[in-house]
Amino acid sequence: GVCLAAGILGAKKGVLSVALFLVIGGVGVPVFSQFTGGFSHIAGPTGGYMAGYLLLALSTGWFIDRFGCRLFAIVSGMALGLAACYALGTVWLSVQSGMTIAQALMAAVVPFIPGDLLKLTLAASLVRVLRPQLERRFAF
């Protein structure tokens, strides 16, 4: 969702939309996983990954704003942003839980890589098709 929002909206509006999502969830609206909400999710062990969504949106949107809807730009922005999200989230999880970085990676990153790559591929494909169409119809 983050990649898709930033890919379609660009860096500024993409980061703003993700920040709004985090604020809405932080105040208690059940928009986080398993229909939960509340600041404890942002401040808890997985909060670093949620903060990393902002880096993911910034990277994705910046690459597309800068280089256009070429597949290389889209995938590069998403991949670098995902790496930044993983890094921030893993460090935060390690600090919050007392795990080593390796343990945190094995618990919260490695199992999700295949699914994240699949979602990244789907989002990149959708952005490549949808953004040019939306740019023609709306003033982005």
C-alpha positions as CSV (number, residue, x, y, z in Angstrom):
1,G,0.0,0.0,0.0
2,V,2.8,2.4,0.8
3,C,4.6,1.7,-2.5
4,L,1.4,2.1,-4.4
5,A,0.4,5.4,-2.6
6,A,3.9,7.0,-3.1
7,G,4.2,5.6,-6.6
8,I,1.0,7.2,-7.7
9,L,1.1,10.4,-5.6
10,G,4.8,11.2,-5.7
11,A,7.2,11.9,-2.8
12,K,5.4,14.9,-1.1
13,K,1.9,13.6,-1.3
14,G,2.9,10.0,-0.8
15,V,4.8,10.8,2.5
16,L,1.9,13.0,3.6
17,S,-0.6,10.1,3.0
18,V,1.5,7.6,4.9
19,A,2.0,10.1,7.8
20,L,-1.8,10.6,7.9
21,F,-2.3,6.9,8.0
22,L,0.1,6.6,11.0
23,V,-1.6,9.5,12.8
24,I,-5.0,8.1,12.2
25,G,-3.8,4.7,13.5
26,G,-1.9,6.3,16.4
27,V,-5.0,8.0,17.7
28,G,-6.8,4.7,17.8
29,V,-8.6,4.2,14.5
30,P,-8.2,0.5,13.7
31,V,-6.2,0.8,10.5
32,F,-3.2,-1.3,11.5
33,S,-2.9,-5.1,11.2
34,Q,-5.7,-7.2,12.6
35,F,-7.9,-4.0,12.7
36,T,-6.0,-2.5,15.6
37,G,-4.9,1.0,16.4
38,G,-3.3,3.1,19.1
39,F,0.0,4.8,19.8
40,S,1.3,1.6,21.5
41,H,1.7,0.1,18.1
42,I,3.9,2.9,16.9
43,A,5.9,3.0,20.1
44,G,6.1,-0.8,20.4
45,P,8.5,-3.3,18.9
46,T,7.2,-3.0,15.3
47,G,7.0,0.8,15.4
48,G,10.3,1.2,13.6
49,Y,8.9,-0.6,10.6
50,M,5.9,1.8,10.7
51,A,8.3,4.8,10.8
52,G,10.2,3.1,8.0
53,Y,7.0,3.4,5.9
54,L,7.8,7.2,5.6
55,L,11.3,6.4,4.2
56,L,9.8,3.9,1.8
57,A,7.3,6.4,0.6
58,L,9.9,9.1,0.3
59,S,12.3,6.9,-1.7
60,T,9.6,5.5,-4.0
61,G,8.1,8.9,-4.7
62,W,11.4,10.7,-5.1
63,F,12.7,8.2,-7.7
64,I,9.4,8.4,-9.7
65,D,9.2,12.2,-9.4
66,R,12.8,12.5,-10.5
67,F,13.1,9.7,-13.2
68,G,9.5,9.2,-14.3
69,C,7.5,6.0,-14.7
70,R,10.3,3.9,-16.1
71,L,10.4,0.5,-14.5
72,F,14.0,0.9,-13.4
73,A,13.1,4.1,-11.4
74,I,10.0,2.6,-9.9
75,V,11.7,-0.6,-8.8
76,S,14.9,1.2,-7.6
77,G,12.9,3.6,-5.4
78,M,10.8,0.8,-3.9
79,A,13.7,-1.5,-3.3
80,L,15.9,1.2,-1.6
81,G,12.9,2.4,0.4
82,L,12.1,-1.2,1.5
83,A,15.8,-1.7,2.5
84,A,15.6,1.5,4.6
85,C,12.4,0.4,6.2
86,Y,13.9,-3.0,7.0
87,A,17.0,-1.3,8.5
88,L,15.1,1.2,10.7
89,G,12.6,-1.4,11.8
90,T,15.2,-4.0,12.6
91,V,17.3,-1.6,14.7
92,W,14.1,-0.4,16.5
93,L,13.0,-4.0,17.1
94,S,16.4,-5.0,18.4
95,V,16.4,-2.1,20.9
96,Q,12.8,-2.6,22.0
97,S,13.1,-6.4,22.5
98,G,16.7,-7.0,23.5
99,M,17.3,-9.1,20.4
100,T,20.5,-9.0,18.5
101,I,20.3,-7.4,15.0
102,A,20.7,-10.9,13.6
103,Q,17.8,-12.3,15.7
104,A,15.6,-9.3,14.8
105,L,16.4,-9.8,11.1
106,M,15.6,-13.5,11.3
107,A,12.3,-12.9,13.2
108,A,10.9,-9.8,11.4
109,V,12.6,-9.4,8.0
110,V,13.7,-12.7,6.5
111,P,10.3,-14.4,6.6
112,F,8.7,-11.4,4.9
113,I,11.1,-10.9,2.0
114,P,9.3,-13.2,-0.5
115,G,5.9,-11.7,0.2
116,D,7.4,-8.1,0.2
117,L,9.1,-8.8,-3.2
118,L,5.9,-10.1,-4.6
119,K,4.0,-7.0,-3.4
120,L,6.7,-4.7,-4.6
121,T,6.5,-6.3,-8.1
122,L,2.7,-5.9,-8.1
123,A,2.8,-2.3,-6.9
124,A,5.5,-1.4,-9.5
125,S,3.4,-2.9,-12.2
126,L,0.3,-1.0,-11.1
127,V,2.2,2.3,-10.7
128,R,3.7,1.9,-14.2
129,V,0.2,1.6,-15.7
130,L,-1.9,3.8,-13.4
131,R,0.3,6.8,-12.7
132,P,0.6,8.0,-16.3
133,Q,-3.2,7.6,-16.8
134,L,-3.9,9.5,-13.6
135,E,-1.4,12.2,-14.5
136,R,-3.3,12.8,-17.8
137,R,-6.7,13.0,-16.1
138,F,-5.8,14.9,-12.9
139,A,-3.3,17.7,-12.1
140,F,-0.7,15.9,-10.0
